[in-house]
Amino acid sequence: MPLLSDLSFLSELDILLGLVFTASLIVLNPDWRLALYALTAQYVLTALLLSQILQPSPAILRAFSGALATTILYVTLRRLTEQRRAALIQLDGEPPLDSIERLYRPEVFVVGFPFRVFAIAFVAVGIVGIASSMTFLGLSAYVLFSGLWLIAMGILVATVSRDVLRLGLGILLFSSGFCILESAVEGSLFL
């Protein structure tokens, strides 16, 4: 059975790029299924990052809590989708086509795709500036960037989302970033 130490071939840059990609996917894509896959991958990458700066047990615990959170969100979103579909069937009497069902799907984000892309670019520029010019309690630049990136993406998702469950994804992103920074600064909690 592979351990977290067996995954040491993943460099800091690989984990950082994975975190950037998954958080950006959550911000850009309105489909909840893809967002949950990205959130699951983000929790695994967060656990890999934490395993490099802490003992493996808190990192495994973080991955396990992420798996539980995404499972709960999956069941909730699946039930909500079935309820919306049942309401459409009740209105029309027969199952709607996918194109008709998309017309009645509520909008997830308040703003359009181009605004979200520019917002991610502005956040990235700001965080690169902060992480490269500031030392925060002796943290390495990639840990600081990873934590700040997830915090900023969580705030961005919470700001531009219209859906309450998408707001929950933003809060989970924010808490992952905060967990990275807190764990890196206060390592005595996990001795």
C-alpha positions in Angstrom: 0.0 0.0 0.0 1.5 3.3 -1.0 2.3 5.9 1.6 2.5 9.6 1.4 6.3 9.4 1.5 6.1 7.3 -1.7 4.7 10.3 -3.4 7.8 12.4 -2.9 8.4 12.5 -6.6 5.9 15.3 -6.7 7.9 18.5 -6.4 6.7 21.7 -4.7 6.1 23.2 -8.1 3.9 20.3 -9.1 1.8 20.6 -6.0 1.6 24.4 -6.4 0.5 24.2 -10.0 -2.1 21.6 -9.1 -3.5 23.9 -6.4 -3.6 26.8 -8.8 -5.3 24.7 -11.5 -8.0 23.1 -9.2 -8.9 26.4 -7.5 -9.1 28.1 -10.9 -11.3 25.3 -12.1 -13.7 25.9 -9.2 -13.9 29.6 -9.9 -14.3 29.3 -13.7 -16.5 26.3 -14.2 -20.2 26.4 -13.3 -20.8 22.6 -13.3 -21.0 21.3 -9.8 -19.7 17.8 -10.7 -16.4 19.2 -12.1 -16.1 21.6 -9.1 -16.4 18.7 -6.7 -13.7 16.7 -8.6 -11.5 19.7 -8.5 -12.2 20.2 -4.7 -11.3 16.6 -4.1 -8.1 16.9 -6.0 -7.4 20.1 -4.1 -7.8 18.3 -0.8 -5.4 15.6 -1.9 -2.8 18.2 -3.1 -3.3 20.1 0.2 -2.6 16.9 2.1 0.6 16.3 0.0 1.7 19.9 0.7 1.1 19.4 4.4 2.9 16.1 4.4 6.0 18.0 3.2 6.0 20.4 6.1 4.4 18.3 8.9 4.1 14.7 9.9 1.9 12.6 7.6 -0.9 12.0 10.2 -2.4 15.6 10.0 -2.1 15.5 6.3 -4.0 12.2 6.0 -6.6 13.6 8.4 -7.0 16.7 6.1 -7.5 14.4 3.0 -10.0 12.3 4.9 -12.0 15.4 6.1 -12.0 16.7 2.5 -13.3 13.3 1.2 -16.1 13.5 3.8 -17.0 17.1 2.8 -17.1 16.4 -0.9 -19.2 13.3 -0.3 -21.7 15.3 1.7 -21.8 18.0 -1.0 -22.2 15.4 -3.7 -25.2 13.8 -2.1 -26.8 17.2 -1.4 -26.2 18.5 -5.0 -27.4 15.2 -6.5 -30.6 15.4 -4.6 -31.1 19.0 -5.5 -30.6 18.2 -9.2 -33.1 15.4 -9.0 -35.6 17.7 -7.3 -35.2 20.3 -10.1 -35.7 17.6 -12.7 -38.8 16.3 -11.0 -40.2 19.8 -10.8 -39.6 20.2 -14.6 -41.3 16.8 -15.3 -44.3 17.9 -13.1 -44.7 21.1 -15.1 -44.4 19.5 -18.5 -45.5 15.9 -17.9 -42.5 14.3 -19.6 -38.8 14.4 -19.0 -37.3 17.5 -20.6 -34.5 17.5 -23.1 -31.0 18.4 -21.9 -31.2 21.7 -23.8 -34.5 22.6 -22.2 -33.2 21.6 -18.8 -30.2 23.9 -19.2 -32.6 26.8 -19.8 -34.1 26.4 -16.4 -30.9 25.7 -14.5 -30.2 28.6 -12.1 -27.2 30.7 -12.7 -24.3 29.9 -10.4 -22.3 33.0 -10.7 -23.3 36.7 -10.5 -20.7 37.7 -13.1 -19.7 36.3 -16.5 -16.7 34.1 -17.5 -14.5 37.0 -18.7 -14.8 38.8 -15.4 -13.9 35.7 -13.5 -10.8 35.1 -15.7 -9.6 38.7 -15.1 -10.3 38.4 -11.4 -8.1 35.3 -11.2 -5.4 37.1 -13.2 -5.5 40.1 -10.8 -5.4 37.9 -7.8 -2.5 35.9 -9.2 -0.5 39.0 -9.9 -1.2 40.3 -6.4 -0.3 37.1 -4.6 2.9 36.7 -6.7 3.9 40.2 -5.6 3.1 39.5 -2.0 4.8 36.0 -1.8 7.9 37.2 -3.6 8.5 40.4 -1.7 7.4 39.4 1.8 8.6 36.9 4.3 5.9 35.8 6.7 7.4 34.2 9.8 10.0 32.3 7.8 7.7 30.5 5.5 9.0 29.4 2.1 7.5 31.2 -0.9 5.6 28.2 -2.2 3.9 27.6 1.1 3.0 31.2 1.4 1.7 31.4 -2.2 -0.3 28.2 -1.8 -2.0 29.3 1.3 -2.7 32.8 0.1 -3.9 31.5 -3.3 -6.5 29.2 -1.7 -7.6 31.9 0.7 -8.0 34.4 -2.2 -9.8 31.9 -4.4 -12.1 31.0 -1.6 -13.0 34.7 -1.1 -13.4 35.1 -4.9 -15.8 32.1 -5.2 -17.8 33.4 -2.2 -18.0 36.9 -3.7 -19.0 36.0 -7.2 -21.3 33.0 -6.5 -25.0 33.2 -6.5 -25.6 29.7 -5.4 -25.4 28.9 -1.6 -23.7 25.5 -2.2 -21.1 27.2 -4.4 -20.5 29.6 -1.5 -19.8 26.5 0.6 -17.0 25.5 -1.9 -15.5 29.0 -1.4 -15.5 28.6 2.3 -13.9 25.2 2.0 -11.2 26.7 -0.3 -10.6 29.5 2.2 -10.3 27.0 5.1 -7.8 24.9 3.2 -5.6 27.9 2.6 -5.9 29.0 6.2 -5.0 25.4 7.3 -1.8 25.5 5.2 -0.7 28.8 6.7 -1.6 27.9 10.2 0.0 24.5 10.0 3.2 25.9 8.6 3.4 28.7 11.2 2.3 26.7 14.2 4.0 23.3 13.8 4.0 22.6 17.5 0.3 21.6 17.3 1.3 18.5 15.5 4.2 17.1 17.4 
